[in-house]
Amino acid sequence: MNQKTKPLKVGGKAIYSRPRSLTARRTHYCPGCGHGIVHRLIAEAIDALEIRERTVGIAPVGCAVLAYFYLDIDMTEAAHGRAAAVATGIKRALPDRIVFAYQGDGDLAAIGTAETIHAANRGEKIAVIFVNNAVYGMTGGQMAPTTLPGQKTVTCPDGRDCASMGPPLRMCELINTLEKPYFIERVALDSPKGVTDAKRAILTAFSAQVEDKGYCFVEILSPCPVYQRRSPVGALDFVGNDMARYFPVRVFRREGKIVNG
């Protein structure tokens, strides 16, 4: 059950209160990780739209899998990479539900590439929240499909060599080649403005589900200080500079129409 917590006040004015759809559980994420921020933004969107009793989240393998500890809504797990397939099944069986998948880059863009592309191509009425930190987190810092050129990981210790390993996958651009998606946006958790933009994008994706519009994809560039091999502040700089340079932050598709960059 969701426990009550007192709002944080400064000078008698409340500046923070926990969303109803966010549990009071102490976080297990590493210092500087972006997942906790995204959890709160999702909870705020659910509360703002008053859809808590209708919402179903799907979390697959990876750091994303433990989202059910923190989101006080109906949640289910999926096999590695299969969140889009599970979300499709739930939405088709229960069309009145608001259904979203919560996935990392190793899950969505590697083992789950087929499910991701085909769900988007069919225009399934689900929202996908894609947390991209350019590395495998839960399994020990291996190279991910989104690892940047030259970025060092435990499986490419000299840096990603695009000649032999291929370049990083740009998932928003890839999905934007399809006809059916309704909304596609990439944001970055590198600054207060970036967090505000992420909040708006998530709210837009969930609002589209409430309005029964279609497939929505929100990519969130996120810090992972441990495996990006930086301090928490350095990881923010990495997201805002290195990652955002390779993965441009912008709206790609709005209301089913391609938005030119």
N, C-alpha and C positions, 0 to 999 in steps of 0.2 A: 504494500500500500504506500501511497505517497505521503511522507511525513511532512508536518508543518514546520516551516522555518521562519524566523522573524526577518523582515526586510532590513537590509543594511542602510543605516541612516547617517547622514553628515549634516550637522547643524539643524537637526530635527526634520530634515527632508529625506525621504526614502530615495536612494539612488540605485538600489538593486533589490530584486526579489526573485525567487526561483519560480520559473514557469510551472504551472500545474502538471504539465506533461513530462517534467523532468524529475527523476527520483532524487532523494537526498543522499544517495550512496556516495561514499568517498571515492574519488577517481583512482584508477590503477594506472592511468596513462603516464608515460614518461614526462618529466618537466619540459614544457615548450611544445608538446604535441598539439596538433590542431584538431584532433577528434573531439575533444571536450567542447571546443567552441562550436563545432558543427552540430553536436548534439543539442546544445542550447538553442541554436538558431532553428533547428527542426522543431523543437518543443514550442518555441515562441510562435512559429507559423501555425502549428496545430492548434494552439490555444487561441490565436487571433481569429482563425476560421471556425472555431468551435466544432472541431471534427474529431475530438479525442476518442469518442466512443465508436467512430466509424473507421478509424485509421488502422491499417495493418502494415507493419514494417518487415522487411526480409533482410537478414544479415547473414552473409556467407562466411567462409573461412578467411582468416587474416585478422588484423587488429580490429576491423569493422565488426567481427562476429560478436563482440561483447557489448554492442550497442543496446542489447535488451536489458543490460544491467541499469542503464541510465534513462531510457525512454519509457515512461509509464503509460504504455499503450500495448495493444496486442502485437506481439512479435513472433516470428518463426525463423528458424535457421534453415540454411540451404547448403547443399554440397558445394564444394569449391567451384566458383564460376557460374553456378546455376541459379543465381538470384533472379535474373530476368525471367527464366523459365518458370520458377516457382511463383513469381509475382503475376505472370500471365495466367497461370492456372487459378490462383486465388481470385484475381479480378474477373475472370470469365465465369467462375462458379458463384462469385458474390459481387455482382456488378455495382451494387450500391456502396461498396467499400472504397475508401481512399487508400490506394496501395502504392507503396514505394520500396525500392531496393536501395540499400546503403552499402556501397562497395569501394574497395581500394583498387589501386592500379594493377597490382599483380593478379588480383582476382578478376577484375572486369576486362582488362586489356590483354590477358594471357590465356588462362584456361577458359575464361568466360567470353572470349571474343565472339564466338559463333552465336551464343545466346543473346549477347548484347546487340549485335548487328541485326539479327533476324527479328528480335522484338521491336527494334526501332523501325525496321523495314515494313513490318506489319502495322505499325502505328498503334501498338498496344496502349491502352489508356492507363498508363502507370507513370510514376515519376522515378527517375534514377538519380541518386545523389552519389557522385563519383569523387572520392577523396584521393587526389593524386599527389603523392609525396616523392615520386620518382625513384622509389626503392621498395624492396620487400621489407616490411617491418617485423612482423611476428616471427618469421622464420629465420632471421639472422642477418639481414642486410645484403641479400643477393641483388644482382642486376634485375631490374624490372623492364617491361616493355617501354616505359616512359623515362628510364634513366637517361640523363643528358649525354651528348657526345663528350667524351673525355672524363666524365664523372666516375670516380673510383668506388667500387663496391667489393665485397668479398669474392665475387665470381668474375670480376674484371678489375683486378688490383692495379693495373696500369691505366685504367680508364676505359670507358666504352669506345671501342674501335668500330666506327660505322661501316668500314670497308668489309669487315669480317662478321660483325654482329648485327648489322643493319641499323638504320637510324631509329630514333624513338617514334612511337606511334602517336599521332595527334588525333585523339578520339573525337573531339568536337568536329574537326574538319572532316573526318571520315564519315561520321553520322550525318553531317550536313549535306552529303552527296545524295542521300536518300530522299524520297518524295514525301513520306508520311509524317515525319516528326513535326510536332507543333511548336516546341520551344527548346532552344539550345543556347546555353550561355556558359562561358568560362569566367571564373572569378578567382581571386587570390587572397589568402589570409595573411597578408604581409603588413597590414596597417589598419588603423581604425576605419578608414574609408573602405578598405578591402572587406572588412567584416560586415560593414553596413551594406555593401554591394552584394555580398553573399546572402545576407538576410533577405534582401529584396528578391534575389533570384530564386531562393528556395520558396518564398511566399508566392512568387509568380507560378512556379511549377505546381505547388499544391493547390493554388486557386484554379489552375487549369483543370486539375482533377475534379475539384468540386463542381466545375462547370461542364464536366464530361467532354473535354476538348480533345485530348489525345496525348501522345507520347512526349514526355519532357525529360531533358537531360541537362543536369547542372554539374559541371566539372569544377572542383574546388582545389586550387593549388595550395598545398598545406605543408607546414614545417614538420620535419622529423629530425630533431637535432642529433639523436644518437647515430642514425645511419646515414644522415647527410654529412656527418662528421664535423659538426659545428656547434657552437654555443647556441642557446635558445635565440639570442639576438642575431647571431650570425645566420641561423637558419631562416629567420624572417628576411634578411637581406638576400639570401640564396633564392627564396621563393619570389621576392619582388623584382629581383634583377635577373639572375640566371634562368630560372624556370619561366618567368613571364616573357623573357626575350624569345625563348623557343616556343612557348605555348602562349600566344597573344591573348590577353584578357579582353573579352568583348562579347556582345550578343551576336550569335550566328543565325538564329532563326527565331522569329517572333510571330505568333498567331499563324503558324504554318508558312510564313513567307521568309525567304532568305534575306538577311540583312547584310549588305555589302560593307566590308571592313573599311 
